[in-house]
Amino acid sequence: MIPLFGAVPGGMELAVILLIALVVFGLPLVLLGGSVYLFGRSNADGSETEELAALRREVERLREEVERLDDES
């Protein structure tokens, strides 16, 4: 009997091919994605700290204004 499509890999051969494809293509994508995520988090820490400090100053200013308005009443 002659196969119509040539030599088709079986179950174990397909598993090895998929494992190699995962290592060749998937691992670099995971490493690249992880490095981009970590780089983004490290750069965002400074701006979040500054924004948090600005919000705390604004809350303190608003509390002082509320206290001043309560004293006037």
JOBEL-V443974 format. One record per residue. N is the residue number from 0. RES is the residue in one small letter. PHI is phi as a letter, one per 30 degrees, with the letter a starting at -180 (none if undefined). OMEGA is omega in degrees with one decimal (NA if undefined). Layout:
((N,RES,PHI,OMEGA) (N,RES,PHI,OMEGA))
This chain:
((0,m,none,-178.4) (1,i,c,178.3) (2,p,d,-177.9) (3,l,d,-173.6) (4,f,c,-177.7) (5,g,i,-177.9) (6,a,d,179.0) (7,v,c,-178.7) (8,p,d,179.9) (9,g,d,-173.9) (10,g,d,-177.8) (11,m,d,178.5) (12,e,d,177.6) (13,l,d,178.7) (14,a,d,179.2) (15,v,d,178.7) (16,i,d,179.1) (17,l,d,177.6) (18,l,d,178.3) (19,i,d,178.2) (20,a,d,178.4) (21,l,d,-180.0) (22,v,d,-175.8) (23,v,d,-174.9) (24,f,c,-174.1) (25,g,d,-177.7) (26,l,d,176.4) (27,p,d,178.0) (28,l,d,178.5) (29,v,d,179.2) (30,l,d,178.8) (31,l,d,178.6) (32,g,d,178.7) (33,g,d,179.4) (34,s,d,177.3) (35,v,d,178.8) (36,y,d,-179.5) (37,l,d,177.5) (38,f,d,178.1) (39,g,d,178.6) (40,r,d,-177.6) (41,s,d,178.8) (42,n,d,-176.6) (43,a,d,-176.5) (44,d,d,-178.6) (45,g,d,-178.2) (46,s,d,178.0) (47,e,d,178.8) (48,t,d,178.4) (49,e,d,-179.7) (50,e,d,178.1) (51,l,d,177.9) (52,a,d,178.5) (53,a,d,178.6) (54,l,d,177.6) (55,r,d,177.2) (56,r,d,179.7) (57,e,d,178.3) (58,v,d,178.9) (59,e,d,178.4) (60,r,d,179.8) (61,l,d,176.7) (62,r,d,178.1) (63,e,d,179.1) (64,e,d,177.4) (65,v,d,178.3) (66,e,d,-180.0) (67,r,d,178.7) (68,l,d,177.0) (69,d,d,179.0) (70,d,d,-179.8) (71,e,d,-176.3) (72,s,d,NA))
